[in-house]
């Protein structure tokens, strides 16, 4: 037997089962993450995932193609991380979730950048052969694909980076050509003349999705149109417009049958006023006062009421009659006319507005019956200059090639003053459409373009593109659900789709038009030759020659012209389903609409309801009669910590590259999954600090589990039925939480999923279960059932929680997994979720232990005060008196070692109220705690204070429990020796 002196001096630390792990407390993510990327490439992780999931039900997240120009911004990072989390949760959930990244490569932004290079050298793009210019655009796009690919992969995004899709691949360009030719063959494509949004700076038509709105100051004018037939006592109809330059294109005045009008006479005005005494104006009654105020009229009177019916059939003279505008201006009823602002009459220039155009076209028969020409003038050319159809103003500029205001407005206003037709003028600061690329204002301009019908029957009555799209929306799941109404509203209101652009870099509208009839050539053999050439040469084939080779011997270039416009890039990206989902064997889903069970998800920012979601829906409905997706998931935009939009001028831009360099990609990913991405997100130093703190707590808990599991052997595992109550309760909680996490992942609610995982790790495990069981884990004999059961539970916790975490934080989860299961070829990402066993659920047991934990809260609260007052150091120095009057709580404590649960050396339980000065928590009535110091000696091994220290004479400085542990430890050491 050892002497007291020997026993007293013994260091028992080597006999404790303390955590042992090489898993570092400091993550060093910026250095370690690239190592894991190299490892995944070496072990061919992506290829092995595809092999492992072959034959499973497909879950396809089809990548919306980012634009191949410039480094990634924080919005890109948010988008790609969310996509990766979705793909990983589905892959580890048992699907074949293959992710194929893609890029949008055609279009104006790239063409514009290449042109800038030309301008910097003093060259003109138009002097360069088009094939050569297109090749430079292709090279530019390819460069940025390489840059962005590396940046996306650095985020930890797993996918087919070796074989992504791009809109400029020859096979993609060939399929885009087939898609537009299908629209032509089915009669949905047509060339028409309509007002479209036109960028003077970029020399092309733009789609609604390419427009953003910025503040702009417009010139406003009130203009008098004299009524020609005298029916209104020589009065003039007054209109108000924010675009004086469109007045040369005026051909009608719109009024509303629902508005009350009157004839008003000016009775008092300054001598030099534009509105003169005696002039008579027809105005909406509700707007007359505002008009006269703007016109600086000092006095006026209403002469008579004008029923809207009296306006029908009237014509006015154009206010610029003397300059050659000697045609009748009819008054036409229009549903779009209101009395919210202006005069109650709307200046109608059919070449410069959608509603103006629609009203003019709808009135064609009426106009022609009255001998009025329905021709729409082309008053503005592609460069923003007024044409010969605007007599007196030819050569005046609406918008300059720099995007500034031209001199057209001022010239028209001066002409109105000279003609005596200007009533008032002013300025209006309002939201005005701008090109989202050049950031310059656009104009509405009537120009021949190619359109796709929204309301023409395709394969039968009422089978229109609009009706198909609306039906497809009803069949699509939306996350969040309000996206359905947003997209539906856009489809319900949208005009025909303008798909032509007047640029060089893109897929051409590869059709031929008969020179005399204007009819499209529809011949399958011609279409086949075009597509085959594109497959071999790309879309450059269209520009390589005059197109004779496509017509073959059946048609002559003398009869047909080759269309020179290219397709809107939204048509390119809207067709991605056709050359990615339909033509890649590794994707090709068998969807429910086709009798399959595979699933297709599109995930982008909420702006894509008018962008990629929208164009993909129309393209697929037009060619296949259904949407290309089963569900749409949208996220918000990233703002700074103050909720402001990021901009270089404000200096508040947060670059993902900087976050990764400083903290690592997993910190950036954690910010994503901790945020409510359905709304706009905020990011900044303080927010990232909170994210880093959460990561540190998470990592420390994982580290503790790894260290503890160093002592676990599968052969020592304890069956569930043999486990102590506390272990069975924790497995119940694991099954409960795992179900919640899985449901959250399935609902794309990653914030809720991570919160459930993190709260369980920190509150249930680190702050409760692990804390309670450290004594048994460290100090119990190796043979202890409690110790072995606890290790078994920690093993199950580890497998479930780390696999769940792997979808969110792939680098950290991989490091954690390999620390426990080292392997040259293994990876946590090759695992499926280690789901908790539902049979572990025991609601009655859980209810009992929730009550035990409530009592524990009161005890630990009392001990915190004692510790703060330095009356005790460790909680093991305490042996509190616990008074419990609540019969349910008292019943729950039966058979429970409350001292073990509260981490004290002893507890005395009393079923009475306790003294008035006892510690209580208001939210837990029926429990009172009186602190007291533990009696006895401190165990040199476990540090418990108890009278039975020394009861085993062989080990006089430790408890009998620890003495037994020493015997087993000594025996094992001797065997090992």
MARNUMI-816887 format. One line per 10 residues: their letters; for each residue x, y, z of C-alpha. Coordinates in pm, whole numbers. Example, Ala and Ser with C-alpha at 12.3 -4.5 7.8 and 13.67 -1.06 7.14 Angstrom:
BEGIN
AS) 1230 -450 780  1367 -106 714
% end
This chain:
BEGIN
XXXXXXXXXX) 0 0 0  146 342 -87  236 573 198  34 886 270  323 1098 153  339 911 -176  -34 929 -221  -48 1298 -140  218 1379 -395  83 1164 -674
XXXXXXXXXX) -22 1331 -1001  -335 1152 -1115  -377 1348 -1438  -217 1074 -1644  -484 831 -1520  -776 1046 -1633  -950 990 -1964  -899 1353 -2067  -976 1461 -2422  -691 1396 -2666
XXXXXXXXXX) -691 1543 -3015  -467 1716 -3267  -765 1917 -3390  -647 2275 -3334  -847 2530 -3142  -745 2797 -3394  -892 2706 -3730  -644 2877 -3963  -911 2856 -4235  -740 3086 -4488
XXXXXXXXXX) -441 2849 -4491  -618 2514 -4446  -906 2555 -4691  -690 2559 -5008  -535 2234 -4884  -877 2073 -4874  -956 2201 -5222  -637 2034 -5346  -728 1716 -5159  -1077 1702 -5309
XXXXXXXXXX) -927 1741 -5655  -670 1469 -5582  -924 1216 -5457  -1161 1312 -5744  -1439 1392 -5501  -1681 1522 -5765  -1640 1216 -5986  -1682 980 -5690  -1999 1160 -5585  -2141 1101 -5931
XXXXXXXXXX) -2045 733 -5919  -2188 688 -5571  -2522 846 -5661  -2573 681 -5998  -2928 553 -6024  -3067 768 -5748  -3352 1011 -5800  -3210 1330 -5953  -3231 1665 -5782  -3107 1925 -6028
XXXXXXXXXX) -3026 2276 -5918  -2985 2438 -6257  -2734 2719 -6229  -2847 3060 -6344  -2549 3181 -6545  -2359 3476 -6397  -2214 3718 -6646  -1853 3653 -6743  -1706 3994 -6672  -1522 4102 -6359
XXXXXXXXXX) -1441 3961 -6018  -1710 3820 -5794  -1894 4050 -5556  -2065 3964 -5230  -2396 3899 -5406  -2228 3630 -5616  -2092 3472 -5298  -2435 3468 -5135  -2590 3311 -5442  -2328 3042 -5498
XXXXXXXXXX) -2306 2945 -5129  -2683 2903 -5111  -2674 2688 -5422  -2395 2476 -5281  -2581 2427 -4952  -2893 2316 -5140  -2696 2073 -5356  -2504 1929 -5060  -2816 1881 -4847  -2985 1696 -5132
XXXXXXXXXX) -2679 1490 -5219  -2625 1382 -4856  -3000 1331 -4826  -2989 1051 -5080  -3042 1223 -5416  -2818 1242 -5718  -2764 1616 -5686  -2527 1708 -5966  -2428 2072 -5993  -2309 2205 -6328
XXXXXXXXXX) -2202 2571 -6316  -2262 2797 -6613  -2183 3138 -6758  -2364 3394 -6967  -2111 3508 -7227  -2287 3702 -7503  -2423 4051 -7506  -2354 4414 -7460  -2141 4431 -7141  -1865 4223 -7295
XXXXXXXXXX) -1901 4386 -7635  -1885 4725 -7465  -1561 4636 -7284  -1398 4522 -7607  -1515 4841 -7777  -1359 5045 -7496  -1028 4883 -7581  -1072 4988 -7942  -1163 5344 -7850  -859 5370 -7624
XXXXXXXXXX) -645 5290 -7929  -835 5534 -8149  -991 5253 -8350  -1349 5199 -8466  -1513 4865 -8402  -1699 4884 -8731  -1368 4887 -8920  -1283 4541 -8785  -1418 4226 -8955  -1713 4103 -8749
XXXXXXXXXX) -1567 3753 -8702  -1246 3902 -8566  -1439 4128 -8330  -1652 3838 -8208  -1339 3635 -8138  -1207 3914 -7917  -1535 3910 -7727  -1506 3532 -7689  -1150 3563 -7556  -1256 3830 -7308
XXXXXXXXXX) -1540 3613 -7176  -1317 3307 -7152  -1067 3496 -6939  -1328 3595 -6684  -1479 3247 -6678  -1140 3123 -6562  -1112 3392 -6295  -1464 3347 -6164  -1437 2968 -6168  -1141 2983 -5929
XXXXXXXXXX) -1321 3232 -5706  -1636 3021 -5691  -1439 2708 -5609  -1259 2894 -5331  -1599 2933 -5165  -1608 2555 -5131  -1861 2505 -5407  -1848 2153 -5548  -1954 2099 -5908  -1846 2006 -6257
XXXXXXXXXX) -1589 2283 -6289  -1403 2084 -6555  -1702 2088 -6788  -1929 2384 -6714  -2185 2511 -6959  -2145 2844 -7133  -2379 3023 -7368  -2092 3063 -7614  -2005 2694 -7654  -2071 2590 -8011
XXXXXXXXXX) -2322 2327 -7900  -2504 2587 -7691  -2514 2839 -7976  -2649 2567 -8205  -2927 2484 -7961  -3014 2849 -7908  -3047 2873 -8286  -3277 2569 -8288  -3492 2730 -8019  -3545 3057 -8206
XXXXXXXXXX) -3609 2863 -8527  -3877 2667 -8341  -4046 2994 -8250  -4028 3091 -8617  -4167 2759 -8738  -4463 2772 -8497  -4552 3125 -8605  -4464 3286 -8273  -4174 3494 -8409  -4255 3802 -8613
XXXXXXXXXX) -4099 4128 -8724  -4297 4431 -8628  -4264 4800 -8569  -4332 4898 -8209  -4195 5143 -7957  -3919 4975 -7763  -3681 5099 -7499  -3377 5210 -7692  -3031 5285 -7562  -2876 5560 -7770
XXXXXXXXXX) -2545 5507 -7593  -2541 5136 -7672  -2724 5158 -8007  -2968 4877 -7933  -3312 4791 -7813  -3339 4679 -7450  -3575 4448 -7266  -3753 4537 -6943  -3510 4311 -6756  -3222 4532 -6876
XXXXXXXXXX) -3375 4845 -6729  -3328 5003 -6389  -3479 5326 -6264  -3285 5629 -6143  -3377 5987 -6061  -3387 6210 -6366  -3493 6570 -6421  -3732 6605 -6716  -3857 6918 -6891  -4234 6940 -6864
XXXXXXXXXX) -4472 7135 -7086  -4842 7210 -7101  -4934 7245 -7470  -5251 7373 -7638  -5402 7183 -7934  -5669 7405 -8102  -5996 7222 -8171  -6045 7254 -8546  -6422 7241 -8595  -6519 7505 -8339
XXXXXXXXXX) -6743 7271 -8146  -6583 7389 -7824  -6608 7761 -7880  -6258 7799 -8022  -6100 7632 -7719  -5781 7430 -7717  -5732 7088 -7560  -5433 7103 -7325  -5194 6815 -7276  -4901 6775 -7035
XXXXXXXXXX) -4586 6580 -7115  -4242 6515 -6967  -4096 6448 -7313  -4138 6759 -7531  -3916 6597 -7798  -4196 6348 -7871  -4439 6621 -7983  -4326 6596 -8348  -4447 6236 -8324  -4789 6332 -8182
XXXXXXXXXX) -5078 6191 -8382  -5369 6191 -8136  -5500 6303 -7799  -5644 6048 -7557  -5928 6126 -7316  -6129 5923 -7067  -6507 5873 -7088  -6501 5855 -6707  -6361 6206 -6650  -6563 6527 -6621
XXXXXXXXXX) -6429 6803 -6847  -6499 7170 -6893  -6414 7473 -7105  -6221 7732 -6903  -6135 8090 -6996  -5838 8290 -6869  -5969 8615 -6718  -5650 8756 -6566  -5283 8693 -6636  -4952 8881 -6650
XXXXXXXXXX) -4895 9060 -6981  -4592 8852 -7075  -4759 8527 -6976  -4777 8234 -7217  -5139 8174 -7121  -5318 8492 -7236  -5637 8658 -7119  -5926 8534 -7332  -5773 8201 -7420  -5999 7903 -7367
XXXXXXXXXX) -5879 7561 -7262  -6049 7225 -7228  -5937 7059 -6904  -6044 6791 -6658  -6243 6964 -6387  -6035 6806 -6115  -5708 6930 -6263  -5795 7277 -6389  -5679 7461 -6079  -5337 7293 -6090
XXXXXXXXXX) -5296 7373 -6458  -5371 7740 -6414  -5139 7757 -6115  -4858 7612 -6325  -4946 7859 -6602  -4928 8153 -6356  -5285 8249 -6443  -5430 8496 -6191  -5796 8449 -6279  -6011 8206 -6475
XXXXXXXXXX) -6371 8096 -6512  -6548 7783 -6625  -6766 7853 -6927  -6936 7518 -6963  -6926 7150 -6886  -6808 6918 -7158  -6943 6564 -7133  -6691 6309 -7250  -6940 6203 -7516  -6898 6548 -7679
XXXXXXXXXX) -6527 6474 -7733  -6590 6170 -7946  -6513 6238 -8311  -6346 6573 -8249  -6015 6659 -8411  -5759 6918 -8315  -5481 7090 -8500  -5121 7005 -8419  -4959 7284 -8215  -4669 7295 -8465
XXXXXXXXXX) -4899 7329 -8766  -4693 7611 -8911  -4382 7391 -8931  -4554 7141 -9158  -4760 6934 -8913  -5072 6997 -9117  -5274 6687 -9028  -5572 6619 -8810  -5510 6516 -8449  -5811 6305 -8345
XXXXXXXXXX) -5940 6271 -7989  -5957 5903 -7896  -6099 5738 -7582  -5833 5559 -7376  -5858 5346 -7063  -5513 5459 -6954  -5618 5822 -6908  -5666 5936 -6547  -5718 6262 -6361  -5439 6194 -6108
XXXXXXXXXX) -5202 6446 -6271  -5163 6655 -6584  -5471 6785 -6763  -5699 6483 -6810  -5578 6451 -7171  -5281 6244 -7284  -5052 6343 -7566  -5035 6037 -7790  -4721 5968 -7992  -4761 5608 -8115
XXXXXXXXXX) -4393 5585 -8197  -4286 5663 -7840  -4497 5469 -7594  -4659 5132 -7552  -5002 5263 -7449  -4989 5526 -7724  -4903 5258 -7977  -5175 5020 -7860  -5439 5291 -7868  -5333 5401 -8217
XXXXXXXXXX) -5329 5046 -8357  -5662 4960 -8194  -5813 5273 -8352  -5682 5200 -8701  -6019 5113 -8851  -6183 5421 -8698  -5905 5645 -8823  -5910 5512 -9176  -6290 5543 -9187  -6245 5910 -9109
XXXXXXXXXX) -5974 5951 -9371  -5692 5987 -9118  -5366 5811 -9198  -5268 5547 -8943  -4899 5556 -9041  -4659 5577 -8747  -4368 5813 -8816  -4006 5729 -8741  -3912 6055 -8575  -3591 5943 -8397
XXXXXXXXXX) -3303 5742 -8542  -3074 5488 -8375  -2827 5760 -8271  -3092 5969 -8096  -3135 6235 -8364  -3472 6358 -8487  -3535 6260 -8850  -3706 6410 -9153  -4034 6283 -9005  -3991 6564 -8752
XXXXXXXXXX) -4002 6873 -8978  -3818 7169 -8837  -3616 6959 -8594  -3419 6719 -8812  -3073 6663 -8666  -3169 6774 -8315  -3044 6532 -8047  -3271 6372 -7785  -2991 6191 -7601  -2623 6223 -7692
XXXXXXXXXX) -2391 5928 -7743  -2257 6008 -7394  -2603 5970 -7243  -2658 6341 -7178  -2962 6547 -7270  -2953 6677 -7625  -3097 6997 -7769  -3427 6853 -7899  -3638 6946 -7597  -3529 7308 -7602
XXXXXXXXXX) -3583 7337 -7977  -3937 7203 -7953  -4021 7428 -7656  -3895 7736 -7843  -4108 7638 -8143  -4415 7606 -7918  -4350 7953 -7776  -4314 8096 -8125  -4639 7928 -8228  -4820 8059 -7920
XXXXXXXXXX) -4910 7705 -7812  -4707 7678 -7490  -4929 7716 -7183  -4666 7644 -6916  -4336 7470 -6863  -4143 7329 -6567  -3911 7061 -6436  -3992 6723 -6282  -3752 6507 -6086  -3874 6150 -6108
XXXXXXXXXX) -3773 5787 -6157  -3681 5733 -6520  -3566 5419 -6707  -3193 5377 -6755  -2986 5101 -6908  -2853 4885 -6627  -2522 4857 -6812  -2438 5209 -6928  -2643 5367 -6646  -2767 5620 -6904
XXXXXXXXXX) -3128 5715 -6979  -3313 5536 -7256  -3588 5654 -7489  -3899 5490 -7628  -3851 5465 -8000  -4053 5309 -8276  -3826 5079 -8469  -3853 4751 -8660  -3767 4468 -8422  -3824 4097 -8385
XXXXXXXXXX) -4090 3994 -8137  -4242 3680 -7994  -4619 3688 -7967  -4768 3667 -7618  -5131 3633 -7725  -5136 3453 -8058  -5269 3097 -8065  -4989 2842 -8100  -5142 2496 -8134  -5509 2567 -8082
XXXXXXXXXX) -5767 2816 -7956  -5664 3002 -7637  -5328 2822 -7646  -5108 3130 -7624  -4766 3187 -7476  -4925 3396 -7203  -5182 3130 -7113  -4915 2859 -7112  -4689 3066 -6887  -4968 3146 -6641
XXXXXXXXXX) -5064 2778 -6620  -4698 2687 -6563  -4675 2938 -6279  -4967 2765 -6109  -4780 2433 -6136  -4457 2574 -5989  -4361 2586 -5620  -4235 2923 -5498  -4003 2989 -5204  -4100 3233 -5062
XXXXXXXXXX) -4460 3200 -5181  -4507 3569 -5264  -4284 3515 -5567  -4579 3353 -5743  -4785 3673 -5747  -4485 3877 -5851  -4408 3660 -6153  -4775 3618 -6240  -4827 3994 -6239  -4534 4043 -6474
XXXXXXXXXX) -4657 3778 -6717  -5012 3912 -6711  -4897 4265 -6799  -4600 4211 -7026  -4613 4308 -7394  -4482 4092 -7675  -4124 3983 -7614  -3875 4189 -7813  -3589 3950 -7880  -3374 4140 -8129
XXXXXXXXXX) -3064 4343 -8055  -2863 4557 -8291  -2520 4438 -8184  -2252 4194 -8298  -2167 3962 -8007  -2435 3700 -7964  -2639 3433 -8136  -2806 3571 -8450  -3176 3554 -8523  -3093 3295 -8784
XXXXXXXXXX) -3390 3325 -9018  -3441 3438 -9376  -3712 3682 -9482  -3871 3704 -9825  -3777 4040 -9969  -4116 4109 -10127  -4366 3952 -9888  -4173 3983 -9562  -4264 3624 -9479  -4024 3406 -9283
XXXXXXXXXX) -3871 3114 -9466  -3986 2794 -9297  -3797 2491 -9421  -3666 2212 -9197  -3371 2138 -9426  -3256 2501 -9408  -3289 2499 -9029  -3093 2175 -9008  -2808 2314 -9215  -2790 2619 -8992
XXXXXXXXXX) -2783 2416 -8671  -2522 2173 -8807  -2297 2461 -8910  -2332 2619 -8566  -2237 2289 -8399  -1911 2286 -8595  -1826 2655 -8625  -2037 2826 -8365  -2265 3119 -8439  -1978 3280 -8632
XXXXXXXXXX) -2100 3066 -8923  -2390 3308 -8972  -2154 3601 -9017  -1890 3418 -9222  -2063 3463 -9561  -2385 3572 -9728  -2576 3262 -9612  -2612 3101 -9953  -2493 2766 -9813  -2788 2753 -9572
XXXXXXXXXX) -3047 2819 -9846  -2909 2538 -10060  -3035 2492 -10414  -3403 2545 -10334  -3390 2918 -10256  -3210 3222 -10392  -3050 3517 -10214  -3217 3730 -10478  -3546 3648 -10307  -3443 3623 -9941
XXXXXXXXXX) -3249 3842 -9702  -3050 3709 -9407  -3150 3876 -9080  -2861 4068 -8923  -2988 4121 -8568  -2871 3910 -8277  -3081 3765 -7998  -3148 3928 -7667  -2910 3763 -7416  -3212 3680 -7202
XXXXXXXXXX) -3319 3447 -7480  -2975 3284 -7460  -2994 3228 -7086  -3365 3150 -7102  -3276 2863 -7334  -3019 2705 -7099  -3262 2427 -7006  -3256 2322 -7373  -2879 2280 -7398  -2801 2187 -7038
XXXXXXXXXX) -3093 1998 -6882  -3216 1840 -7205  -2883 1753 -7364  -2647 1655 -7080  -2689 1287 -6983  -2553 1361 -6633  -2847 1596 -6573  -3148 1519 -6797  -3420 1499 -6533  -3733 1289 -6571
XXXXXXXXXX) -3978 1534 -6422  -4323 1475 -6280  -4485 1630 -6587  -4315 1358 -6790  -4407 1079 -6549  -4075 1092 -6361  -3974 1171 -6005  -3673 1393 -6063  -3682 1756 -5954  -3551 2082 -6100
XXXXXXXXXX) -3490 2393 -5891  -3389 2741 -6007  -3234 2963 -5737  -3148 3329 -5793  -3198 3678 -5653  -3552 3812 -5641  -3478 4042 -5937  -3478 3735 -6161  -3858 3722 -6157  -3821 3974 -6436
XXXXXXXXXX) -3497 3822 -6562  -3387 3460 -6591  -3694 3303 -6426  -3908 3506 -6664  -3721 3441 -6989  -3674 3071 -6905  -4046 3038 -6844  -4141 3204 -7173  -3879 3018 -7376  -3973 2676 -7240
XXXXXXXXXX) -4347 2739 -7258  -4310 2855 -7617  -4118 2547 -7727  -4228 2278 -7479  -4554 2400 -7331  -4434 2399 -6969  -4189 2561 -6731  -3835 2424 -6723  -3841 2412 -6343  -4048 2260 -6063
XXXXXXXXXX) -3966 2525 -5805  -3820 2874 -5777  -3619 2986 -5476  -3520 3350 -5436  -3292 3547 -5208  -3255 3915 -5130  -2967 4153 -5185  -2666 4232 -4969  -2649 4570 -4796  -2398 4718 -4556
XXXXXXXXXX) -2449 4716 -4179  -2653 5038 -4197  -2883 4893 -4459  -2734 5093 -4744  -2665 4967 -5093  -2295 4900 -5142  -2105 5138 -5365  -1746 5239 -5418  -1836 5603 -5362  -1965 5526 -5011
XXXXXXXXXX) -1665 5308 -4940  -1888 5037 -4794  -1817 4755 -5037  -1745 4423 -4867  -1554 4194 -5102  -1582 3818 -5053  -1215 3782 -5145  -1120 3999 -4845  -1334 3796 -4604  -1182 3471 -4730
XXXXXXXXXX) -830 3606 -4705  -882 3728 -4350  -1117 3469 -4200  -1181 3189 -4446  -1463 3079 -4672  -1643 2889 -4396  -1692 3216 -4208  -1848 3366 -4519  -2064 3057 -4561  -2166 3072 -4196
XXXXXXXXXX) -2278 3433 -4245  -2499 3312 -4530  -2662 3026 -4337  -2713 3237 -4024  -2899 3506 -4219  -3260 3527 -4331  -3179 3535 -4699  -3542 3575 -4809  -3505 3944 -4722  -3212 4174 -4791
XXXXXXXXXX) -2904 4076 -4590  -2654 4297 -4413  -2281 4246 -4377  -1995 4433 -4216  -1721 4400 -3957  -1951 4377 -3654  -2176 4121 -3818  -1877 3913 -3924  -1741 3937 -3569  -2064 3782 -3440
XXXXXXXXXX) -2035 3513 -3706  -1675 3440 -3605  -1773 3415 -3237  -2041 3159 -3324  -1790 2965 -3532  -1543 2960 -3244  -1803 2812 -3005  -1899 2557 -3265  -1541 2457 -3329  -1458 2423 -2960
XXXXXXXXXX) -1752 2187 -2910  -1642 1977 -3207  -1289 1972 -3069  -1410 1848 -2731  -1609 1568 -2894  -1306 1462 -3097  -1087 1458 -2787  -1341 1257 -2592  -1395 1006 -2871  -1024 928 -2869
XXXXXXXXXX) -1120 690 -2584  -1416 532 -2766  -1403 182 -2909  -1696 42 -3101  -1663 -282 -2905  -1744 -92 -2585  -2066 56 -2728  -2375 26 -2512  -2714 -69 -2652  -2985 195 -2624
XXXXXXXXXX) -3200 -11 -2389  -2910 -53 -2145  -2821 314 -2127  -2884 537 -1826  -3180 773 -1850  -2966 1079 -1924  -2810 911 -2228  -3147 798 -2358  -3278 1150 -2305  -2991 1299 -2507
XXXXXXXXXX) -3052 1054 -2791  -3419 1155 -2778  -3308 1517 -2811  -3078 1423 -3100  -3364 1251 -3283  -3585 1551 -3215  -3330 1807 -3331  -3221 1602 -3632  -3580 1588 -3751  -3607 1966 -3712
XXXXXXXXXX) -3281 2022 -3900  -3389 1791 -4180  -3725 1966 -4212  -3550 2303 -4221  -3308 2185 -4490  -3596 2047 -4696  -3772 2384 -4669  -3451 2571 -4766  -3465 2736 -4422  -3095 2706 -4349
XXXXXXXXXX) -3106 2975 -4083  -3349 2762 -3882  -3151 2449 -3958  -2823 2595 -3839  -2987 2760 -3539  -3127 2422 -3433  -2790 2254 -3475  -2596 2534 -3303  -2837 2568 -3012  -2828 2195 -2956
XXXXXXXXXX) -2448 2192 -2963  -2407 2485 -2728  -2708 2462 -2494  -2799 2095 -2478  -2454 1949 -2522  -2174 2187 -2425  -2357 2369 -2146  -2550 2070 -2013  -2481 1713 -2116  -2106 1734 -2171
XXXXXXXXXX) -2072 1943 -1857  -2264 1688 -1651  -2082 1386 -1792  -1725 1518 -1781  -1678 1362 -1436  -1794 1019 -1554  -1599 1044 -1880  -1274 1158 -1719  -1284 976 -1387  -1504 667 -1405
XXXXXXXXXX) -1340 326 -1440  -1293 210 -1799  -1558 -53 -1741  -1819 196 -1618  -2153 155 -1794  -2222 526 -1760  -1888 617 -1917  -1926 370 -2204  -2287 477 -2264  -2184 839 -2273
XXXXXXXXXX) -1907 765 -2524  -2159 574 -2735  -2390 876 -2731  -2107 1116 -2819  -2024 889 -3114  -2383 904 -3239  -2392 1279 -3182  -2070 1326 -3373  -2179 1130 -3679  -2519 1296 -3706
XXXXXXXXXX) -2412 1653 -3634  -2093 1656 -3842  -2269 1514 -4147  -2545 1771 -4100  -2282 2041 -4069  -2096 1924 -4379  -2356 2076 -4611  -2309 2416 -4448  -1938 2434 -4357  -1765 2186 -4589
XXXXXXXXXX) -1407 2271 -4492  -1460 2254 -4116  -1671 1940 -4140  -1405 1773 -4354  -1130 1864 -4112  -1339 1738 -3820  -1431 1411 -3992  -1077 1331 -4102  -948 1406 -3754  -1160 1119 -3632
XXXXXXXXXX) -1151 894 -3937  -815 961 -4104  -802 831 -4461  -611 905 -4776  -925 866 -4986  -1214 928 -4744  -1431 1237 -4707  -1732 1338 -4504  -1881 1456 -4832  -1901 1099 -4956
XXXXXXXXXX) -2128 1016 -4664  -2505 1038 -4643  -2662 1212 -4347  -2618 991 -4039  -2982 1026 -3943  -3085 985 -3582  -3298 678 -3510  -3665 777 -3468  -3704 494 -3215  -3491 697 -2976
XXXXXXXXXX) -3784 932 -2924  -3932 903 -2574  -4162 1194 -2497  -4231 1087 -2138  -3863 1058 -2058  -3798 1393 -2226  -4073 1560 -2021  -3914 1424 -1704  -3566 1548 -1792  -3691 1888 -1898
XXXXXXXXXX) -3819 1920 -1541  -3483 1804 -1404  -3311 2070 -1614  -3543 2335 -1475  -3443 2247 -1121  -3079 2244 -1229  -3114 2601 -1357  -3211 2721 -1011  -2921 2535 -848  -2663 2666 -1094
XXXXXXXXXX) -2805 3017 -1058  -2754 3003 -683  -2399 2872 -721  -2310 3149 -965  -2381 3401 -693  -2167 3205 -449  -1884 3189 -698  -1909 3560 -778  -1891 3635 -404  -1588 3406 -382
XXXXXXXXXX) -1754 3193 -116  -1677 2895 -335  -1440 2837 -623  -1556 2528 -807  -1916 2409 -792  -1773 2083 -650  -1708 2271 -326  -2083 2304 -281  -2352 2079 -136  -2668 2291 -166
XXXXXXXXXX) -2998 2235 5  -3269 2220 -261  -3628 2287 -152  -3891 2162 -398  -4265 2200 -342  -4383 2146 -699  -4495 1781 -695  -4420 1732 -1067  -4064 1859 -1030  -4020 1653 -717
XXXXXXXXXX) -4143 1343 -895  -3907 1404 -1185  -3609 1410 -947  -3685 1065 -814  -3398 832 -895  -3187 1118 -1037  -2848 1202 -888  -2908 1576 -868  -2555 1635 -738  -2417 1477 -1053
XXXXXXXXXX) -2656 1677 -1272  -2578 2005 -1092  -2204 1922 -1078  -2182 1953 -701  -2029 1713 -451  -2364 1657 -282  -2722 1778 -281  -2984 1751 -11  -3341 1749 -142  -3618 1880 86
XXXXXXXXXX) -3988 1892 4  -4075 2227 165  -4083 2597 77  -3741 2685 211  -3641 3005 390  -3733 3348 260  -3371 3431 173  -3326 3119 -37  -3237 3169 -406  -3528 3146 -647
XXXXXXXXXX) -3602 3208 -1015  -3937 3369 -1089  -3985 3163 -1405  -3939 2836 -1211  -4176 2849 -913  -4167 2577 -648  -3787 2556 -625  -3563 2731 -369  -3191 2677 -310  -2985 2740 1
XXXXXXXXXX) -2613 2717 -77  -2386 2521 153  -2030 2398 141  -1964 2031 90  -1838 1830 385  -1541 1597 374  -1209 1590 193  -1127 1683 -165  -1055 1385 -389  -708 1422 -539
XXXXXXXXXX) -826 1268 -865  -1183 1388 -929  -1176 1695 -700  -1508 1604 -545  -1543 1697 -179  -1690 1400 7  -1657 1213 339  -1573 885 164  -1234 1006 40  -986 755 184
XXXXXXXXXX) -1246 483 242  -1031 258 25  -714 211 233  -506 141 -79  -585 490 -210  -629 717 92  -655 1045 -106  -932 953 -349  -1287 820 -347  -1370 449 -379
XXXXXXXXXX) -1499 518 -733  -1164 666 -827  -981 385 -650  -1158 130 -870  -1069 337 -1175  -705 333 -1064  -704 -43 -1032  -838 -85 -1385  -599 174 -1518  -301 4 -1351
XXXXXXX) -405 -334 -1483  -440 -198 -1836  -102 -25 -1813  66 -343 -1700  -90 -538 -1986  20 -275 -2233  375 -293 -2097
% end
